[in-house]
Amino acid sequence: MTQACGLDFGTSNSTMGRVGADGVPHLLALEEGKPTIPSVLFFGFEDDIIRFGRQAVAEYVTGADGRLMRSLKSVLGTALIGDSTRVKARSYGFVEILGLFIAQLKARAEAELGEGVDTVVCGRPVHFVDDDPVADAAAQSQLEGAVRAQGFRHIDFQYEPIAAALDYERQVRSERLALIVDLGGGTSDFSVVRVSPQRARASDRSGDILATAGVHVGGTDFDRLLSMAKVMPELGLGTLTKDGKRHLPVAPYYDLSTWHRINRLYNAQALRDLRGTSREAQARPRVETMIALIEDRLGHRLVGAVEASKIELSDAEVTEFAFPVRDQMLEVLISIDDFTAPLANSVERIEATIAETLRRAGLVASQIDSLILTGGSTQVPAIGRRLVAMFPDAELVRTDVLGSVGLGLAMDAARKFGPQG
């Protein structure tokens, strides 16, 4: 017998869930008994082993020689999807790398269930790509192709915020208008949904979705903004050439702050360009440190350290960023205000998209009964405070930020493909 499951392939973490014979959804243990697995691969150069999830991160952190790949979802629908990355003598396309990770999810789910899984409802953001319906459709097609190539025969899609609403609906006792705010690693999605115990039994809920909207802003953008504001200046960003006539090129710093673009710096031409920049720079030692960092392929580790600082600022007013590069240490104090300021534009885009979602639904903020926050980026204090301030009269519901979408997708799979034993 085969199972129908929900698959939440996230920018940062992934889950798979199913509805059991008791009608209750639960997430499958995908790694070390945990229901989440980081969406990460590590290609080991020393032993030619591909590791996934926490094992991939652990191997990388030890300093093992290899290539770490994450934020894979971010390349869907972009020109980068056609790129490849070299792993020793072999070149892997991004679609192939996606397939490797999804195949691993399928294998682990089947091991947990003790039977095959060939039917799946995949989560998708409201917009993979902003303001580009053609690219957005291409992104879903690319993801579906990667999923189908791993042996899934029956595939459907559901918006991630709708899945979160399905999970929340299990606890409601009366009809409510809910705004689901799903701030993930790569996208921010919003949906107004009518929920109730009676409606929960319906297989077709399309009429209860009053409006959806999304914007391509998420946790990886916040990491990049923090890096550009506080870390990249330590490597020369914002400094001038010796003649004082122009600033150093921004593009390499942007690439070094953006996880899925870092590999573009690991080639001879990029290093030649940086060495030319160094010769012209007033702050030449800083640029030389950047060159050393890239020569040692520390880019992904640097972004990981910035992300760790961001997470620390969820609970602390100040954190000390320290990152070793050969015999030097990049050090800078980062305060919560340092982080909040670069986020201003992103928060405005999130607020504007929420306002557009309400407009499409024909509602005003005071008519929202429940504000449902899901996705790891809702834990960023500056964002959480602004969201709550927008809906002071609504019930605040903080979901399992990493699990609610997977649970809702499992429920959707059971409804669309029938009960699973």
Summary of the structure (lengths in Angstrom):
residues: 421
radius of gyration: 22.2
end to end distance: 8.5
largest distance: 73.1
contacts: 1468
relative contact order: 0.15
helix: 46%
strand: 26%
